[in-house]
């Protein structure tokens, strides 16, 4: 089974032949919503809308621990997290697809670990390479077979949200080495690593980041969702080919 976490612009997976939906209870509260089970090209898939039904949960209020804990119980072979980002690097224009390989965490006040009990030994995880190399390679292979252009590698800056960033903040992120900016990359990636899940992200550039490209003065939210609607067809194409790549 593969798992797909859908972000902004992907509240459902239209290529999924749905068999059933299931609510999963966790020790960490309620996940973002019911898990949708089905098949893509005769391969089992489970889908979760990160922001909930109707895109009602803002980035800082997502129950990341419940989402990842519930996914772990399903024992997926790979978890592909689809996320909308703003492009900081000049090459990351709206509509681009990127498979990030690094992340910088600027979030705060989120439940960011499963290892927060004083009754257990302190546990550290290696996070040198925050995304699974195997899962990243699988997405790259699927994109190649699907004929979709993707950028291999990039640094994802995870900010708190829900507001977008100032132009000065984007300049700071660029100075820090970030290529793109989003609001949901952390603690999701770290929690997936704590649960030993094969997790990687497929990022969709929805807009130039603040102060970049055509967004020197203002960012149009209407244009963001227009780009997401257009680009998600390419994401679905990759996902349809991805299930056939596993085991090749």
LOPAVEX-234233 format. One line per field, with one value per residue (C-alpha): residue in one letter; chain; x, z, y. Coordinates in nm, 2 decimals, decimal comma, always signed. Example, Ala and Ser with C-alpha at 12.3 -4.5 7.8 and 13.67 -1.06 7.14 Angstrom:
2
residuo: c(A/S)
cadena: c(A/A)
X: c(+1,23/+1,37)
Z: c(+0,78/+0,71)
Y: c(-0,45/-0,11)
# end
This chain:
248
residuo: c(X/X/X/X/X/X/X/X/X/X/X/X/X/X/X/X/X/X/X/X/X/X/X/X/X/X/X/X/X/X/X/X/X/X/X/X/X/X/X/X/X/X/X/X/X/X/X/X/X/X/X/X/X/X/X/X/X/X/X/X/X/X/X/X/X/X/X/X/X/X/X/X/X/X/X/X/X/X/X/X/X/X/X/X/X/X/X/X/X/X/X/X/X/X/X/X/X/X/X/X/X/X/X/X/X/X/X/X/X/X/X/X/X/X/X/X/X/X/X/X/X/X/X/X/X/X/X/X/X/X/X/X/X/X/X/X/X/X/X/X/X/X/X/X/X/X/X/X/X/X/X/X/X/X/X/X/X/X/X/X/X/X/X/X/X/X/X/X/X/X/X/X/X/X/X/X/X/X/X/X/X/X/X/X/X/X/X/X/X/X/X/X/X/X/X/X/X/X/X/X/X/X/X/X/X/X/X/X/X/X/X/X/X/X/X/X/X/X/X/X/X/X/X/X/X/X/X/X/X/X/X/X/X/X/X/X/X/X/X/X/X/X/X/X/X/X/X/X)
cadena: c(A/A/A/A/A/A/A/A/A/A/A/A/A/A/A/A/A/A/A/A/A/A/A/A/A/A/A/A/A/A/A/A/A/A/A/A/A/A/A/A/A/A/A/A/A/A/A/A/A/A/A/A/A/A/A/A/A/A/A/A/A/A/A/A/A/A/A/A/A/A/A/A/A/A/A/A/A/A/A/A/A/A/A/A/A/A/A/A/A/A/A/A/A/A/A/A/A/A/A/A/A/A/A/A/A/A/A/A/A/A/A/A/A/A/A/A/A/A/A/A/A/A/A/A/A/A/A/A/A/A/A/A/A/A/A/A/A/A/A/A/A/A/A/A/A/A/A/A/A/A/A/A/A/A/A/A/A/A/A/A/A/A/A/A/A/A/A/A/A/A/A/A/A/A/A/A/A/A/A/A/A/A/A/A/A/A/A/A/A/A/A/A/A/A/A/A/A/A/A/A/A/A/A/A/A/A/A/A/A/A/A/A/A/A/A/A/A/A/A/A/A/A/A/A/A/A/A/A/A/A/A/A/A/A/A/A/A/A/A/A/A/A/A/A/A/A/A/A)
X: c(+0,00/+0,11/+0,00/-0,06/-0,10/-0,28/-0,21/-0,36/-0,51/-0,55/-0,84/-0,91/-0,74/-0,96/-0,77/-0,85/-1,11/-1,25/-1,34/-1,41/-1,33/-1,22/-1,18/-0,87/-0,85/-0,51/-0,35/-0,28/-0,64/-0,82/-0,64/-0,73/-1,02/-1,12/-0,87/-0,98/-0,89/-0,90/-0,69/-0,49/-0,40/-0,50/-0,26/-0,38/-0,37/-0,47/-0,53/-0,55/-0,64/-0,39/-0,62/-0,93/-1,25/-1,32/-0,96/-1,07/-0,76/-0,49/-0,12/-0,05/-0,35/-0,30/-0,27/+0,05/+0,11/-0,23/-0,19/+0,15/+0,06/-0,25/-0,06/+0,20/-0,07/-0,15/+0,21/+0,24/+0,54/+0,59/+0,43/+0,42/+0,34/+0,20/+0,26/+0,21/+0,51/+0,62/+0,92/+1,22/+1,49/+1,46/+1,42/+1,11/+0,84/+0,47/+0,36/+0,70/+0,73/+1,01/+1,12/+1,30/+1,59/+1,65/+1,44/+1,48/+1,23/+1,11/+0,79/+0,71/+0,45/+0,36/+0,36/+0,67/+0,78/+0,64/+0,93/+0,80/+0,75/+0,97/+0,91/+1,11/+1,48/+1,57/+1,54/+1,73/+1,67/+1,91/+1,77/+2,07/+1,87/+1,51/+1,35/+1,37/+1,61/+1,42/+1,09/+1,25/+1,40/+1,06/+0,89/+1,17/+1,13/+0,75/+0,79/+1,03/+0,79/+0,49/+0,68/+0,65/+0,94/+1,04/+1,33/+1,55/+1,65/+1,59/+1,57/+1,22/+1,17/+0,89/+0,73/+0,45/+0,17/-0,12/-0,01/+0,22/+0,57/+0,70/+0,95/+1,22/+1,15/+1,18/+1,52/+1,62/+1,52/+1,71/+2,01/+1,97/+1,98/+1,61/+1,48/+1,11/+0,88/+0,58/+0,39/+0,33/+0,67/+0,74/+0,69/+0,54/+0,87/+1,04/+0,74/+0,75/+1,12/+1,04/+0,80/+1,05/+0,82/+0,96/+0,84/+0,92/+0,75/+0,64/+0,62/+0,41/+0,51/+0,19/+0,34/+0,66/+0,74/+0,69/+0,91/+1,01/+0,91/+0,57/+0,49/+0,71/+0,41/+0,13/+0,04/-0,29/-0,46/-0,69/-0,39/-0,24/-0,54/-0,57/-0,21/-0,28/-0,58/-0,38/-0,07/-0,24/-0,32/+0,05/+0,08/-0,19/-0,02/+0,30/+0,11/-0,06/+0,28/+0,44/+0,24/+0,37/+0,73/+0,75/+0,95/+1,10)
Z: c(+0,00/-0,08/+0,12/-0,03/+0,18/-0,02/+0,05/-0,08/-0,42/-0,35/-0,11/-0,30/-0,53/-0,84/-1,00/-0,70/-0,74/-0,39/-0,20/+0,15/+0,40/+0,76/+1,07/+1,27/+1,64/+1,78/+2,12/+1,99/+1,90/+1,57/+1,23/+0,97/+0,85/+0,74/+0,54/+0,19/+0,06/-0,30/-0,60/-0,87/-1,16/-0,95/-0,67/-0,32/-0,21/+0,10/+0,08/+0,35/+0,30/+0,52/+0,56/+0,61/+0,42/+0,25/+0,33/+0,68/+0,90/+0,88/+0,87/+1,24/+1,37/+1,17/+1,40/+1,25/+1,52/+1,47/+1,09/+1,10/+1,38/+1,20/+0,88/+1,06/+1,17/+0,80/+0,72/+0,39/+0,17/+0,09/+0,19/-0,07/+0,07/-0,19/-0,08/-0,23/-0,20/-0,30/-0,53/-0,39/-0,64/-0,98/-1,15/-0,94/-1,14/-1,08/-1,21/-1,14/-0,96/-0,72/-0,51/-0,22/-0,05/+0,24/+0,49/+0,73/+1,01/+1,11/+1,27/+1,64/+1,90/+1,71/+1,86/+1,68/+1,83/+1,96/+2,21/+2,47/+2,77/+3,08/+3,17/+2,87/+2,78/+2,56/+2,19/+1,90/+1,53/+1,25/+1,03/+0,81/+0,50/+0,60/+0,30/+0,22/-0,07/-0,18/-0,20/-0,37/-0,63/-0,69/-0,75/-0,99/-1,18/-1,20/-1,32/-1,60/-1,71/-1,70/-1,91/-1,64/-1,58/-1,21/-1,04/-0,84/-0,51/-0,33/+0,02/+0,17/+0,43/+0,66/+0,81/+1,06/+0,86/+0,81/+0,67/+0,38/+0,43/+0,39/+0,12/+0,38/+0,54/+0,19/+0,15/+0,48/+0,38/+0,05/+0,25/+0,46/+0,15/+0,10/-0,25/-0,17/+0,12/+0,26/+0,58/+0,63/+0,57/+0,94/+1,18/+0,93/+0,79/+1,13/+1,27/+0,97/+1,04/+1,40/+1,29/+1,03/+0,74/+0,38/+0,34/+0,06/-0,07/-0,41/-0,40/-0,64/-0,69/-0,67/-0,68/-0,67/-0,31/-0,17/-0,34/-0,61/-0,98/-1,05/-0,68/-0,60/-0,44/-0,38/-0,40/-0,56/-0,38/-0,68/-0,90/-0,65/-0,67/-1,05/-1,08/-0,83/-1,02/-1,34/-1,20/-0,99/-1,32/-1,36/-1,00/-1,05/-1,37/-1,17/-0,89/-1,15/-1,28/-0,94/-0,83/-1,13/-1,07/-0,73/-0,75/-1,09)
Y: c(+0,00/+0,35/+0,66/+1,00/+1,32/+1,59/+1,95/+2,28/+2,21/+1,84/+1,78/+1,45/+1,22/+1,21/+0,92/+0,70/+0,42/+0,45/+0,14/+0,28/+0,55/+0,49/+0,70/+0,61/+0,70/+0,78/+0,85/+1,20/+1,30/+1,32/+1,31/+1,57/+1,36/+1,01/+0,81/+0,72/+0,38/+0,26/+0,16/+0,34/+0,12/-0,18/-0,08/-0,01/+0,36/+0,54/+0,91/+1,18/+1,55/+1,73/+2,03/+1,83/+1,82/+2,16/+2,28/+2,41/+2,33/+2,59/+2,48/+2,56/+2,37/+2,04/+1,75/+1,62/+1,36/+1,20/+1,20/+1,03/+0,79/+0,68/+0,63/+0,42/+0,17/+0,12/+0,01/+0,19/+0,11/+0,48/+0,80/+1,08/+1,42/+1,67/+2,03/+2,38/+2,61/+2,95/+2,97/+3,16/+3,04/+3,20/+2,85/+2,77/+2,95/+2,89/+2,55/+2,39/+2,05/+1,99/+1,69/+1,86/+1,69/+1,93/+2,13/+2,42/+2,45/+2,79/+2,67/+2,70/+2,60/+2,28/+1,93/+1,82/+1,49/+1,16/+1,14/+1,39/+1,17/+1,21/+0,85/+0,72/+0,75/+1,05/+0,94/+1,11/+1,05/+1,11/+1,38/+1,45/+1,35/+1,44/+1,27/+0,90/+0,85/+0,54/+0,74/+1,03/+0,80/+0,64/+0,97/+1,07/+0,74/+0,79/+1,15/+1,03/+0,76/+1,00/+1,25/+1,52/+1,76/+1,78/+1,95/+1,70/+1,86/+2,18/+2,33/+2,36/+2,64/+2,55/+2,86/+2,90/+3,05/+3,09/+3,43/+3,45/+3,59/+3,94/+4,02/+4,08/+3,74/+3,57/+3,75/+3,60/+3,26/+3,29/+3,40/+3,09/+2,87/+2,80/+2,75/+2,73/+2,81/+2,63/+2,59/+2,21/+2,05/+2,04/+1,87/+1,63/+1,51/+1,47/+1,28/+1,05/+0,98/+0,91/+0,65/+0,50/+0,58/+0,60/+0,96/+1,22/+1,54/+1,64/+2,02/+2,23/+2,59/+2,78/+3,13/+3,34/+3,40/+3,75/+4,01/+3,77/+3,75/+3,90/+3,93/+4,23/+4,41/+4,17/+3,80/+3,71/+3,42/+3,37/+3,32/+3,07/+2,84/+2,88/+2,75/+2,47/+2,35/+2,34/+2,18/+1,90/+1,72/+1,67/+1,55/+1,30/+1,17/+1,11/+0,93/+0,71/+0,60/+0,58/+0,28/+0,09/+0,18/+0,01/-0,32/-0,25)
# end
